[in-house]
Amino acid sequence: MPIIASMIIKRSIKPQIEQSLFNGKIVILYGARQVGKTTLIKEIISSIPDSIYLSCEEPDVRDALTDQTSSKMKAFIGNLKVVVLDEAQRVQNIGLSLKLLHDAYPDLQIIATGSSSFELSNKITEPLTGRNFSFVLYPISYAEYADTIGRIEAKRLIEHRLVFGFYPDIVASAENLENKLRQLAEDYLFKDVLRVDSVRKPIVIEKLARLLALQTGSEVSYNEIAQKLEISRQTVLSYVRLLEQSFIIFRLPPFGRNPRNEITRFEKIFFYDIGMRNALVDNLAPFANRDDKGKLFENFFIVERMKQYQRLERRAKNHFWRTKDGSEVDLVEKDNKTFGAFECKWGGGSIATRAWRNAFPNVPVSLVSEQNFADLLLSNEL
């Protein structure tokens, strides 16, 4: 297995961030802990003179940026062109502080990162309206992985990645992967979520994440989960939202234009990183020995399509489709240019599309399998 720790994994979002600099806006980079935000930002500013990196995990940095005047904050930063505020959500009232700095010193390029959008975005949305560009950094994409180790090798190792995922430290490791992934999940996965005041029973949110992991690719009943966890449905919805805003999970809503025939009540839940999902259910068995291959492949393809859209600087709304009689399509993508549908089957084979063709005769369903997924994900066309 290739070791790529010494290689530079080129993140496809880097040029987009660089192009946004020095345009009179604050740049905000969201993303889960350990997905490489700090590494990427340090790489970007390494070629920019008069730049500084500040971690808002440090008490002195937080103190210098909390409830201070713009002149005092500028004195702390100094005469620099670029300042990076890593994990900016750790600063109380950070939105107001950034607004004051930006308005008083418009030539100062501020880059703020945050691993919990429920904290950072809530603190900056109103103060920074019209003053920022925002981006999301995902775990390493399949395209970035293939660019680093080669397309042939990337496809050869896909079963390994479907077990251990695409977090940078995991991709760059060749030994003790089980322990490293479990440690990553234990140390970082819930770190931001458990800081929220409304999370009064931390063990419940961890149990919720495991329940959702077990239901990957299936429609989720929040009422059923509430009964199992002995909490209210509203609390379940609130905790799901926190997990989503911490970039642990994302929701896939149903798609339909005929509510009579299509099920629109339940959502599906998927994980931004399949390795984290596997660690949560404590199953890191080899892919060939697993009975959840279909779920893992479906989750992998859906999140990789999201990364592909980002790479190509496009956006689409993602859904699944299912009728009352059980006809289903795994992924429906729709934006102002494209309308596509995909059915994921690791081993290939035939797919039942009659119900979909009847409802949407001009939109074919593409079969995604171990044979063709790489071509789809590495393409520069959607």
Secondary structure, DSSP 8 states (H G I E B T S, - for coil): ----TTS----TTHHHHHHHTTSSSEEEEE--TTSSHHHHHHHHHTTSSSEEEEETTSHHHHHHHSS--HHHHHHHH-S-SEEEEETGGGSTTHHHHHHHHHHH-TTSEEEEEES-HHHHHHHHTTTTTTSEEEEE--S--HHHHHHHH-HHHHHHTHHHHHHH---HHHHT--S-HHHHHHHHHHHHTTTTGGGSTT---HHHHHHHHHHHHHTTTSEE-HHHHHHHHTS-HHHHHHHHHHHHHTTSEEEE-B--S-TTTB--S-EEEEES-HHHHHHHTT----GGG-S-HHHHHHHHHHHHHHHHHHHTT---EEEEEEBTTS-EEEEEEE-SS-EEEEEE-TT------HHHHHH-TTS-EEEE-TTTHHHHHH-S--
